[in-house]
Amino acid sequence: MADELQRWFSERVRTDLGIELNDIQLDQYESYYRLLVEWNEKMNLTGITERGAVYEKHFYDSLTLGALPEAVSARSMADIGAGAGFPSIPFKIAFPQLEVTIVDSLAKRIRFLQTVVDELQLGNVTLVHGRAEDIGRLGEHRDRYDLVTARAVARLAGLNELCLPFVKIEGHFVAMKGSDIAVELEECARSIRLLNAKLRYTRELKLPLEQSERQLIVIGKLGKTPKDYPRKAGIPLKQPLV
């Protein structure tokens, strides 16, 4: 039976984001929270461990993708540099039919995520250990996904080169950012153009309790990824396409 925090969480995502959660899904979020705290004692997954803060700043924040029709209608999703699984795992719990691929360069994080996937019994989740620059050149991942996400990973000029190669034509890359994005949007215009994409729109939201701003930057893919991209591992973030 859901407790007060879970009832608040369920009501807020329903009211704010139009996402209906059942008791099984709420149990999955609680199991996810428990595993996150347990594993965080052995490795650095998150600096946020208080239960209410995890539900707001990790779970609710991840579910803000539900405010985007491009995300809700997606059949396949790739989460690049997912860390502890945000936003892909919370979004997958809410939309269990979604096919999810998570790419992360740290083997320990992949082991944690495999434990989460197994314990929560999440189907159609593929975990890939490797650098985005390398995985984005593989045929099974290149130009393939309806939706690609990255949450607080890097500045957009470099992030676009890591993420857009995964997006299928007419699919979307959604970068999840904090409040100040004007400079990043200006400096990433060249990378968007070179990677055959277009800035569609941005969506501003606020966390329900903390009231801190969140920005969802929606970039549409217009054509196949040019053969020169992504460049070798490490280069996109060190020498972004500005």
N, C-alpha and C positions, 0 to 999 in steps of 0.2 A: 504494500500500500504506500502511495506517495506521501512524503512528509511535506511540511510547510514550504521548504525551499523548492522542492520539485514541483509543487502545485503553482508556486509563483512563476517558476521558469516556464512551465507548460502554458500558463495563461499569457505570459508576455510574448512568447514566440507565436502563439495563436493570434493574439490581438495585433501585434506589431508587424509580423512577417507572414501571417496567413498559413502557418505550419501547424498541423494537428499532430500531437504526439499521444501514443497510447501507453498503457502501463508497461508493456514489454520494452518499449523504447526508453522510457524513463529508467527502468532497471538497467538498461545497457549504458546509459549515461552515468549512472551511479557506479557500475562496475568499472567503467573507464576511469572515473575519478579515483577510485580505490587503487587501481593499477598504476595510475600516474604518480600518486603520492608514494606508493610502495617502491616503485622503480626509481623515483627521484632521489631516494636515499642512497642509491648505488651509483647513479650517474646524473649528470646535469641535464634534465629535460625542461624544467621550467622554474622560474623564480616565484611563481604564483602557486601556492598550495592550499590556501584557506578555501574551504569548500564553496562558500558563497562566491568568492572571487573567481574560482575556476568556472563555475556555472555561468557567471556573467562575462568575464574577460576572455574565456576560451570557448565555451560551448555556445553561448548566445552570439558572441562575436563571429564565430564560424558560420552560424546559421543566418547571418545577415545576407549571405549569398541568396537566400530564399526570397529576397526582395527583388531579385533580377529574373525576369522571364527567361533569359538566355540560360540561366543556371537551372531553373526548375524544369525546363523542357529537355535538358541534356540527357543523353543516354550513356555517355562515357565521359569520364573525368580523369585528368592527370594532375596530381598535386606535386609541385616541384620544390624540393627542399622543405619537406613537410615537418621536419623536426619531430615533435611529439605527436604528430598526426593532425595538426590544425591547418586548414579547415576541413580536410577530407573526411576524417573519421566522424566528427559530429554531423557533417552533412550526409554522409552515407547512412548513419543511424536514422536520420529523419526521412531519407529517400532510399529505402533498402533495394529498390530495383536498379539503382545506379551502378554501372560498372566502373570501378575505381582502380587507378594505378598510382602508386606512391613511389616517388623517386627521392632517395636520400643518399648522401655520400658516406654516412657513418654507419658501419656495420652494427654497432651497439644499438643505435636507434631503430634499425630495421628489426633486430631481435625483439625489442620492446613492442614495436608495432605488430609483429607476428603474434606475440602473446595476446595483445588486445584483440586482434582479428579472431584468433582461435577461441578466446574466452567469451567474446560477445557473439560468436557464431555468425560472423559477417561473411556472406557469400560474395563471389565475384570481386574480390580485392586482390590485386597483384602488387607485391612489394619488390622494388627493384633497387639493388645496391649499386650505386655508381654516380659519377659526375653527370650533371645534366648535359654538359657539352658533348659527352660521349654517347649517352643514351639517346639524345636527340638526333643522332645520325643513324640510328638503327632503323631498319625498314619497318619493324613492328610497332614503332612508336612515332616515327616521323610523319607529320601532316595527318594525324590519325584521330585526335580527340575532339569531341564537341566542345568541351569546357576544360580549360587549363587554369590552375590557380597557383598563387604564391602569396604567402602572408608574411609581411614584414621581413623579407629576405634581403633585399638590396635595393639600390636606387634603380629607377625604371630604365634608364639608358642601358644599363648592363643586364637588368632582369629580362627585358624584352628579348634579348638574344638567347637567354637560357630557356625561355618559356614558349615563345612563338613558334619555334620549329616543331613543337608537339601538336599544335592546333591544326585541325583539318580546315580546308577551304570552307568558308562561311561559318566556321566555328568561332569561339571567343576565348580570349585570355582575360581573366579578371585579376588585377593586382589589388590586394587588400592593404590599405595604407592608413596612416594617421591623418591629422588635420591639415598639415601644410604640404600641399602637393603642387602648387603653382610653378615653382622653379623646376621640379622634376618633369612636369609635363612639357615645359618649354625645352629642356635639354634633351628629351627623349624623342623629339619629332623626327630626327634623322633615322634613328634606329627603327622606328615604326615603318617609315617609308622603305628603307632598305630590305626589311623583312616581309614585304608585301602585305602590310596590314594598315589599319586605319583606326584612329581613336573614335569610338562611337559616342560615348558619353561618360560622365562621372555621376555617382550617386552618393550623397552624404547622408549618414545616419548617426545616431548617438546611442551609446550604451545606456540602458534604462536607469541604472542607479548612479553610476559614476558620471554620466552625462558627457563623457569624453567623445570627441568626434571621430568618426571612421569614414573613410572614403573608399568607394569601390570604383576602380578605373576599368572600364570595359573597352577592350580593343578587339576589333573584328579582323579576321584573316581573309584577305582578298585573293591570294594565289599561293602556289606552292612555295616552300622555303627555298631561296636561292642556294645553289650548291656550296657556296663559300661559307655558309653559316650552319650551325654555330662554329666559331673559331676554336682553336685548341683549348683544352681545359685551363682555366685561370685567366685567359686573356679577356673574355667579355667583361669581367668586373674590374680588371686592372686597366684595360684600355677600352672603355665603353664607346659605343658608336654615337658620339656627340658632334 
